[in-house]
Amino acid sequence: MSKLERLADRAEALIGRLESLLPSPPAPDWGAARAFRWRRRATALGVQAVLQPVRHVAPIQLSDLKNIDAQKQAIEQNTRQFVAGRPANNVLLTGSRGTGKSSLIKACLNAYADRGLRLIEVDKDDLVDLPDIVELVAGRRERFVVFCDDLSFEEGEAGYKALKVALDGSIAAQSDNLLIYATSNRRHLMPEYMRENLDAKHQEDGEIHPGETVEEKISLSERFGLWVSFYPFRQDDYLAIVAHWLSSFGCGEREIAAARPEALRFALERGSRSGRVAWQFAKDWAGRRTRAVRGASKPGAKPAARRRLRP
């Protein structure tokens, strides 16, 4: 070991001792919000992680989510079991972008917050802190969902191993008041390459065994007890979602019918007929043709009074 390496090791050890002398971060104000973000902040002597309250959660409701009834039923049932203290599974929501994966989790939070459900949003880079989060919420009477949005990993990322161990594999059991809900655009959370299939083993009886690399990459997804898949919307489904959001802005049936051709052009330009695109179109169309109405600018807002649209 070189002199420079020894010096670096001693400096790291010194920083570790100094960090142990720092005051602990303030305890979370659990009554301040129903949702929190796990944030790492750089200090003069290292990085300190804190739970940051999210005081304004998107007010989307389960009734706002259209044409994903099977997915909604599965997630809501699992969440209902969880808040009731019954066995429930960690959940992986996968599929096309903009089809309601994240919105469904937020809607469940709004539906069950009064029964003690809380949400902690964690970036994938901070998943190495999962053991700290589990320890922080252990013993609390609330029920916590750790929410990982748009999850995917590249080779060698530390969060992959941390999540895998947290789901199943650590000697320390996952707290019974905490579940992990993750969304991803792909079922297998790490990229797979053609060369990895060359490791597959062919048995004499014709059976094929995947190589160790492929097995490793699919093992994370398999540790989620519940898989829920989302699919692209058909045209009629997309237009129904557009109609729902236009109605929430106070548009009448005639105005909604008049918006259909433009809604289809809007989706064509974006290459997607998703729920997100439907919501974006509704905001654009209603905003251009109506006066702004307080309280009708976010998903879940109460429908405004019907009003005549200007041509």
N, C-alpha and C positions, 0 to 999 in steps of 0.2 A: 504494500500500500504506500503510495507516494505521500510526501509531506502535505501537499495540497488536499488530498483525499482525507487525511487524518484531521486536518484543520476543519474541513467541511463537516465531518462527523461530529467533532466537538461543538461546532457552532449549532448544529441541529439539536444535539443533546441539550445545550444551554437554552435554546429557544423552548424546548419541551418543558424544561424546569420552570422557566419564566411564565409559560402559559398556565401551568398548574397554580401559579400564585395570583393569576388574574381573577377578579370577581366573576362569579357565574352569571350568565345572561339572565335578565329578569324573567320570572315565571310568566307564561302566557296568560293573558286575560281571557279566560275561556268564555266569559259572558259577553265579550265585546263583539263577537261575530259568530256566524255559523260556518264560515269557511276561512281557511288560513293558507298562507304560502310559506313553504320552508325556504329561507333565504340565508345564504352564506355571505358574511360581510368581512372584508379585509380590515384588520387592525394593525397597529404598529408591530405587534408581536405574533401575528398569525391570523388565521381565519376563524371567525366565530359565527355559529349558526343560530338563527332565531326563527320563531314562528311569527309571521306577520299577519295580523287580522285583515281579512278582505271585507270591508264594511258595506260594499255595494255589490251584491251577487246578482248576476243576470236573472230576472224574475220569470224565466220561462217555466211553463207548467207542462205536466204530462199531456194535458188535453191539446196543447199546441203542436204536438208531434204527430204528424199524419203519415199513414201508410207504412208504419213500422210496428204494427200491432203485436206481432209475434215476438219481436225483439223487446218491445216495451213490457210485455207480460213477463218475459223471462227475467229481465233485470229488476223489475219492480217486485216480483215474487222473491227473488234472492235478497233484495234489500229489506223487504218486509220481514223475512225470517231473521235477518241480522239484527234489526232494531228491536225485535221481540226477544232476542237472546237465544234464538234457536240456531242450529248449525246452518252455515251458509258458506258459499265458495268465493274465492278470489275470481275475478272476471276479466277476460280478455275480449274486447269488442273490436272486431276487424272488418275491413271492407272499404268500399268506395268513399272517397273524400266527400264531405259535405252532406252525408246521409243521416246525420243525427246522433252519432256516437257520443260525442262530448256533451251535446245538448241533453241527451237522455240522462246522463249522470247528474248534470246540474238540476234537471227537473226532479229527479229523485231526491236530491238534497232539499229542494224547496218543499216537496211533498211530505218529507219525513223529518224535517228539522225540529218540528214541535215534539217529536217523539225521541229526541236526543241524538239524531244523526248529525255528524259534523264531517267536514271535508278538509283534507290537507293536500294541497297541490305541491307536487315535488317534480322538479326538472330531472331529466334522466342523468344529468351530470352529478346530481346530488343524491342519487340512489345509494351511494356508499354510506350515507348517513341513516339509512333505514333502521339499523339497530338502535341509534339514538332516539329516533322518533318512536319506536316501539316502547322503549324505556320511559319516554316522556309521558305517553298516554296510558301506560299500564296503571291500573287501579282507578282510572277515571270512570264515572258512571255513563258518560256519553259513549256513543258508538262512532268510530272513526273510519272513514274511507280515505285511503291514500290514493290520490288521483294522479296518474301519469298519462299525459296527453301526447298523442302522436309519437308513440314509442317505437324506436328502432335502434339498432346498434351496429357499429362497425367493428372490425376485428380489433381485439385488444382493449376495448373500453371497459373501465373498471365497474361501471354501473351494471353491466351484464351479469357479472359474477355475484355482485351484491344482491341483485334482485332474485337471482336463482336461489341463493342461499336463504333469503328471507321467505320465499314462497315454500320451499321444502328442501331441507338438507342441513340446516343448522342444528346444533345440539340444543340451542335455546328455542323453545316453542314460540310460535307467533302468538301475540296477545289475542285473547278471545274477544276483545272489543275493537279489533282492527282488521280491515280487509283491504286488499289492493284491487282497484279498478283501473285498467289500462286500456287505452285506445291505440290502434295502429292501422295503417293502410295495408299491412300484410300480415298473414297468419304467422309465418315464421319470422322472428324478430331480428334475425341476422341475415345478411345477403348470402345466397348460395351460388356456387360456381360450378360450371360443367365439369371442371377438372376433379371436383370432389366426388363426383359419381364414379370416377375411375377406381376409387377405393372400394367400391361395392364388391362383395364376395359372392360368387356363384357356386352353389352347392351341387352335388352330383344329382340330386333329385329335382334340380331346376329352381329351387328356392333362392331368392336374392336377399342378401343381408347388406344394409347400408353400411358405408364406411364409418369409422369413428368420428370423423369430422362432421359428417351429416347428422349423425346421432346427437352429437353435442349441440348442434345448432337448433335442432327441433326440440331439445329437452326442455328449454325454457318455456315454450308455449304449452307443453304438456303439463307443466306444473300449475297452470291455471285450471281450476276445477270446472269452470263454466266458460265455454266459448260461444259468443254470439256474433253472427255474421250479418253484415249489411250489404245491400245490393243497389245498383243504379235504379233510379226511378223510371217508370214508363212515362210517356207523355201525359196521359190522363192523371197519373199520380202527381206529377210536377204541377200541372195546372190546378189541381185541387189544393195543393199547398199554397200556390200563389193566391188563390181565392180566399183561403183562410187568413192570410196575412193582410190582404187588401181589406177584408172585412174588419180586421182589428184596427185598421186605420180609419174606419167609418165609411168605406165605399159601399155603395149599394149594388144590387145584382146587375143592373144595367151597366154601371161603370166597370164592374168586374168582367163582364162579358166583353166589353170594348177593349179591355186590356189584354185579352188572350193572345191576339196575333203578335203584339209587341213583346209579351212574355216569352213566346217561342223564339222570336228573333234574339232576345236577350240571352237565352240559354244557348242558342246556336253559336253566338259570338264567343261564348265562354267554353264551349265544348263540353257542357255538363248540364244535365237536368237534375240537379240536387236540391235538397231542402235549403241549403245555404244560398244557392243561386236564386231560388224562389224568394227567399227573405230579402236578398239584396235588390231584386227587381221590384218587389213591393215597396220598399223604401224609396227607390228612385222614382217609380211611377207616381206613387201617392204624393211624394214630396214635390214633384213638378206640377201637379195638377190640383193640389189642395193647399189650404193654409195650414201652417204648422199647428198641431194640437198638443198641448202639454199632456204628457203621460202616454202618448201613443207612439213613442219612438223606440221602444225596446220590446223584445219578445216577452209575452206574458202580460203586457199592459192591458188594462180593461179597454174594451172597444169604445171608441169615441162615438158621440151621437152622429147619426146619419146626417150628411150635409150635401148640398148640391155642388158638384164639381164644375169648375170653370172650364170652358172648352179650350 
